[in-house]
Each structure stands twice: as C-alpha cells, then as structure tokens.
Amino acid sequence: MAKLDQFLKEAVPAVVYDESFMDVLEDHLTWFKTSSKTTTVAVTPNQADVYSFDLAGLLIALNVPLRVHWLVMRMNDYTSFCENDNTLTSLLLPDLATFDQLSQVQQATLQAQASAVQ
C-alpha cells in the first residue's frame, strides 16, 4: 500500500490530461517509439500474470511516473489500459526530459491562447 500512497502524491500537471496535448503526443508517437532516448523495460512472466489486463497497475509496480502512463500505453500500441495480457514481455518507456519539455511548451501555448481570448 505504501507504493500506491506514494504514487498518488505525485503531482501531475493538468496539461497531461488535455486533449490537445494528447494530440501532440500522438503526432510524436513514432518519434517516441524510435528515439535512441526511449528505453525498454523487461516485464517478468510473474508481472505479466499479476497485471494481466491492468497496465496502469503494472506501470505503478514498475515505478513509471503517472504523468507518462497514457503515453506509455500508446507507445506500446494499446488504446486502453486493460488490453495487455499475460504474454507481455517488455514495454517501451519515453524519455522523461523530452516528455516534460513537450508538456511545458503545450502548457505555455494553452496559457497564451487563454490570455488571447480574455
């Protein structure tokens, strides 16, 4: 339970859940998948069994930051967090610095758009 409590304390910028940011990530999906900065993490057979159809739970167990869960799901060709099964052997993980840079640019863009409307 301590891991879940720790995980829930992670502050996730609101921009991460913005549909326009998800569009930006989709536009960069091929880059994220093929970048030399992308890492691959092994999933043990036990983890694949325990977290079958629970990708979010697996990502928590692997200490993947909450802010990149959606991108990890998409990088691994899932459209839902309940598509993975017990045959999963590895996951692609994005470079966090690149993700954070994109999210900061998107946040600035959204703020500028909101200011222009006022």
C-alpha positions in Angstrom: 0.0 0.0 0.0 2.9 2.3 0.6 3.8 2.3 -3.1 0.2 3.3 -4.0 0.2 6.1 -1.4 3.5 7.4 -2.6 2.3 7.2 -6.2 -0.9 9.1 -5.5 1.1 12.0 -4.1 2.7 12.6 -7.5 1.6 16.0 -8.8 0.5 15.6 -12.4 0.2 18.8 -14.5 -3.3 19.3 -15.8 -1.9 19.7 -19.3 -1.1 16.0 -19.3 -4.9 15.3 -19.5 -5.6 18.0 -22.0 -6.9 16.5 -25.3 -4.8 18.9 -27.4 -1.7 17.6 -25.6 -2.7 14.1 -26.3 -2.9 15.1 -29.9 0.6 16.4 -29.8 1.8 13.2 -28.2 0.0 11.2 -30.9 1.8 13.4 -33.5 5.1 12.5 -32.0 4.4 8.8 -31.3 6.6 7.4 -34.0 9.5 9.6 -32.7 9.0 8.4 -29.1 8.9 4.8 -30.2 12.1 5.0 -32.3 14.1 7.6 -30.3 17.5 6.5 -29.0 16.4 8.1 -25.7 13.5 5.6 -25.4 14.1 2.7 -23.0 12.7 -0.8 -22.9 11.9 -2.3 -19.6 11.5 -6.0 -19.1 8.3 -7.5 -17.8 8.7 -10.7 -15.9 6.3 -13.6 -16.5 5.0 -13.1 -12.9 4.4 -9.4 -13.5 2.6 -10.2 -16.8 0.3 -12.7 -15.0 -0.4 -10.5 -12.0 -1.0 -7.4 -14.1 -2.8 -9.0 -17.0 -5.4 -6.5 -18.3 -4.1 -3.9 -15.7 -1.5 -1.9 -17.5 -1.9 1.0 -15.0 -1.2 -1.3 -12.1 1.9 -2.7 -13.9 3.2 0.8 -14.6 2.8 1.7 -10.9 4.6 -1.5 -9.9 7.4 -0.5 -12.3 7.6 3.0 -10.8 6.7 4.6 -14.1 5.7 8.2 -13.4 1.9 8.8 -13.6 2.3 11.7 -16.0 3.6 9.4 -18.8 1.1 6.5 -18.3 -1.1 7.4 -21.2 2.0 7.9 -23.5 3.4 4.5 -22.4 0.1 2.9 -23.2 0.1 4.5 -26.7 3.8 3.8 -27.4 3.1 0.1 -26.8 0.2 0.1 -29.3 -2.6 0.0 -26.7 -5.7 2.1 -26.8 -6.9 1.1 -23.3 -5.2 0.3 -20.0 -6.9 -3.1 -20.0 -5.6 -4.6 -23.3 -2.4 -6.1 -22.1 -2.4 -9.8 -21.4 0.0 -12.3 -19.7 2.2 -12.6 -22.8 3.6 -9.1 -22.3 7.4 -9.3 -22.0 8.6 -5.7 -22.3 7.4 -2.1 -22.5 8.7 0.9 -24.3 9.2 3.9 -22.0 9.6 7.5 -23.1 12.4 9.9 -22.3 11.0 11.9 -19.4 13.0 15.1 -20.2 11.6 15.2 -23.7 8.1 14.5 -22.4 8.4 17.2 -19.8 9.7 19.7 -22.4 6.7 19.0 -24.7 4.3 19.4 -21.8 5.9 22.7 -20.8 5.6 24.0 -24.4 2.0 22.8 -24.5 1.2 24.5 -21.2 2.7 27.8 -22.4 0.7 27.5 -25.6 -2.6 26.9 -23.7 -1.9 29.8 -21.4 -1.2 32.1 -24.4 -4.4 31.0 -26.0 -6.4 31.6 -22.8 -4.8 35.1 -22.5 -5.6 36.0 -26.1 -9.3 35.1 -25.5 -9.6 37.4 -22.5 
